Amino acid sequence: MLKVDLRDLHKGPVQTSGILEPGDPTFEGLGVTLDGPLAIEGRLQETGNEEFLWRGHLSGRVLGECRRCLTPLKLPVDLHVDVLFSADPDAADDPSVYALAQPPTHVDVRAAVREELALGAPVFALCRADCAGLCGTCGADLNAGPCRCHGTAEPH
């Protein structure tokens, strides 16, 4: 359950959990490609004045590539997030707060999951710490050995 009815919060914090598949509309146009489902766990609690704190954990894998040699990679996602949702119109301009519709009836954490995944997914990954990259002249993978062009360009 990633969408919480606010009436449930009057009894106390609510556990949230769910699994979003790579094709879920939540990730449409995101520019991050999941390699399998993204598991979401968290706890939503009321903090007062129509503000709600969600402490969550996202885990899964994303597809990427080595920034030096462009080898395809499967990169782990293990993110702990603290997100504030608010129905206060004054908080709507704060980029760190997720605005709720008026009058607020529920909190849907999927928008926060989308943004936190985009911000927290590994971007500049390496296939290994000593990756030699590609030849700047012929584009050969220097991890496989010296290239045949004997270019003078530095590896990228």
TILOKE-128491 format. One record per atom (N, C-alpha, C): residue in one letter; z, x, y. Coordinates in steps of 0.1 Angstrom, whole numbers, plus 2048, in hexadecimal, padded with zeros to 3 digits. Layout:
<atoms>
aZXY/...
</atoms>
This chain:
<atoms>
m8008097F4/m800800800/m80080980C/l7F5809814/l7F4811820/l7F480882D/k7F57FB82B/k7F67F2836/k8037EA834/v80C7EC83E/v81A7E683D/v81C7DB847/d8207D0842/d8247C484A/d8317C8851/l8317C685F/l83D7CA866/l8497C2863/r8477B685D/r8537AF859/r85B7B684E/d8537BE846/d85A7C583B/d8637D0840/l8607D584C/l8687E0852/l8757DB857/h8777CE859/h8847C985E/h88F7CB853/k88B7CD847/k8947D083C/k8987DF83B/g8907E7842/g8927F6841/g8847FD83E/p88580A83D/p87881183B/p87080D82F/v86380E830/v85A80A825/v853816820/q853817812/q84B82280C/q83C81E80C/t83482780F/t82582580F/t81F82E804/s8158297FD/s80E8327F4/s80182C7F1/g7F78357EE/g7EA8307EB/g7E183C7E8/i7D68387E3/i7CB8427DF/i7BF83D7E6/l7B88467EE/l7AC8437F4/l7A184B7ED/e7978457E9/e78B84C7E2/e7828527ED/p77A85C7E9/p7718627F2/p7688597FA/g76384E7F3/g75A8457FA/g76183A802/d76E83B804/d77583180B/d77083181A/p76F825820/p76A82482E/p77382C838/t77F82E834/t78883683D/t782843841/f77B849838/f77585783A/f76785783F/e76184B841/e75384B846/e751853853/g74785C853/g74486385E/g74E86E862/l757871859/l76287A85D/l75D88985D/g75488D854/g75089A854/g7588A384A/v76189C843/v7698A3839/v76589C82C/t7628A4822/t75E89E815/t7698A080B/l76E895805/l7798967FB/l7738997EE/d77A8A17E6/d7768A37D8/d78089C7CF/g77E88F7CE/g7878877C7/g79087F7D0/p7998777CA/p7A286E7D2/p7AC8767DB/l7B08707E6/l7BB8757EF/l7C786C7EC/a7D28737E8/a7DE86C7E5/a7E786B7F2/i7EC8607F5/i7F485E801/i8028587FE/e80C85F802/e81A85A800/e82085B80E/g82A852810/g83185381D/g83C84881E/r84184882A/r84C83F82D/r84B83B83C/l84A82E83E/l84982884C/l856822850/q85A82685C/q867820861/q86681C86F/e86D812873/e86D80E881/e876817889/t87281B895/t87A82489D/t87F81D8AA/g87A8118AC/g87F8098B7/g8738068C1/n8747FB8C9/n86B7F78D3/n85C7F78CD/e85A7F18C2/e84D7F08BC/e8467FD8BA/e84F8078B6/e84A8148B2/e84E8178A3/f84581E89C/f84781F88E/f84382E88A/l84B834883/l84984287E/l845842870/w83A84886D/w83584A85F/w83585885B/r83D85C851/r83E86984C/r83686983F/g82B87083E/g82386F832/g81F87D82D/h81987C821/h81488881A/h806884815/l7FC88D817/l7EF88B812/l7EC896809/s7E68937FD/s7E389D7F4/s7D689A7ED/g7CE8A47EB/g7C18A37E4/g7B98B07E6/r7AC8AE7E6/r7A38BA7E8/r7978B67F0/v7928BF7F8/v7868BD800/v77C8C87FC/l7708C57FE/l7658CE7FB/l7628D6808/g7608E3807/g75D8EC812/g7548F780D/e753901816/e74C90D812/e753919818/c751925812/c757931817/c750934825/r75893882E/r75293A83C/r74A94783C/r74B950833/r74495C833/r73795C82A/c73995781E/c72E957814/c728949811/l72E93F816/l729931814/l72A92C806/t7329327FE/t73492D7F0/t73C9207F1/p7379167E9/p73E9097E9/p74D90B7E4/l7569047EA/l7649057E7/l76A8F77E5/k7748F67DD/k77D8EA7DC/k78A8EE7E2/l78E8E87ED/l79A8ED7F4/l7A58E37F3/p7B18E77F1/p7BC8DE7EF/p7C08D87FD/v7C48CB7FD/v7CA8C5808/v7D98C2805/d7E28C680D/d7F08C480A/d7F78C3818/l7F68B781E/l7FA8B582C/l8068AC82D/h8108B1834/h81C8A8838/h8198A4847/v81A897849/v817892857/v82388985C/d82588A868/d82E88086F/d82587A87A/v82486C879/v81C865882/v82385A889/l821858896/l82784D89D/l81D8428A0/f82183689D/f81982A8A0/f8218228AB/s81981D8B5/s8218168BF/s81880A8C4/a81F8008C8/a8197F48CE/a81B7F48DD/d8227FF8E2/d8258008F1/d8188048F8/p8137FB901/p8067FE908/p80780C910/d812810914/d81381D91B/d811829912/a813827905/a8118328FB/a8028338F7/a7FA8298FB/a7EC8298F6/a7E48358FB/d7E883B906/d7E084690B/d7E5853904/d7EF8538FD/d7F585F8F6/d7ED8628E9/p7E586D8E9/p7DD8708DD/p7E58728D0/s7F28748D1/s7FA8778C5/s80086A8C0/v7FD85F8C6/v8038528C2/v7F78488BE/y7F98428B3/y7EF8388AE/y7F382A8B4/a7EA8248BB/a7ED8188C2/a7EC80C8B8/l7F58038B9/l7F47F68B1/l7EF7EB8B9/a7E87E28B3/a7E37D68BA/a7EF7CD8BF/q7EC7C58C9/q7F67BC8CF/q7F37AE8CA/p7FC7A78C6/p80A7AB8C1/p8097B28B4/p8117BC8B2/p8107C38A5/p8157BB89A/t80E7BB88F/t8127B4883/t8137BD877/h80C7C8878/h80C7D286C/h8097E0871/v80C7E9869/v8087F786B/v7FF7FB85F/d7F3800862/d7EA805858/d7E981485A/v7ED81C851/v7EE82A852/v7E0831850/r7D682A84C/r7C9830848/r7C3837854/a7C4832860/a7BE83986C/a7C584786E/a7D284786C/a7D985486D/a7D685D861/v7D4858855/v7D086084A/v7C286784D/r7B985F853/r7AC864856/r7AD870860/e7B486E86B/e7B5878875/e7BD884870/e7C7882869/e7CF88D864/e7C889585A/l7BF88F852/l7B7896848/l7AD89F850/a7A789985A/a79D8A0862/a7A38AC869/l7AF8AB86E/l7B68B6875/l7BC8C086B/g7C08BC860/g7C78C5857/g7BF8CB84B/a7B38C6849/a7AB8CB83E/a7A78D9841/p7A78E2837/p7A38F0839/p7958F183E/v7938F9849/v7858FA84F/v77F90784D/f78791284F/f78292084F/f787927842/a783921837/a78892782A/a780932826/l78693B81E/l77F946817/l77F944808/c775948801/c7759477F3/c77F9517ED/r78195C7F4/r78B9667F1/r78E96F7FD/a7999757FE/a79D97D80A/a79398880D/d78D98E802/d78499A805/d776996804/c772989807/c764985807/c75C98D810/a75199380B/a74899C812/a73E99481A/g73C987818/g73397F820/g72598181C/l71C97E826/l70D97F824/l70798A82C/c6FD990827/c6F599A82F/c6EF99383B/g6F2999847/g6EC993853/g6DD995854/t6D799C84C/t6C899E84D/t6C1995843/c6C5996836/c6BE98F82C/c6C6983826/g6D2981829/g6DA976825/g6E0977817/a6DE983811/a6E3984803/a6F3984803/d6F897F7F8/d70797E7F6/d70C98C7F3/l7139927FC/l7189A07FA/l7239A17F0/n7289967EC/n7339967E1/n72C9997D4/a71F9977D2/a71899A7C6/a7149A97C6/g7169B07D0/g7129BE7D1/g7099C07DE/p7059CD7E0/p6FD9D07EC/p6F09C87EB/c6EA9C57F7/c6DD9BE7F7/c6D29C87F6/r6C69C27F3/r6BA9CB7F1/r6B49CF7FE/c6B79C8809/c6B09CB816/c6B59D781D/h6C19DB818/h6C89E781F/h6C89E582E/g6CA9D9832/g6CB9D6840/g6D79DD847/t6D59DF854/t6E09E685B/t6E99DC861/a6E69CF860/a6EF9C5867/a6FC9C585F/e7079C1866/e7149C0861/e7149B3859/p71C9B284E/p71E9A5847/p72499B850/h72198E84D/h727983855/h73197C84D/
</atoms>
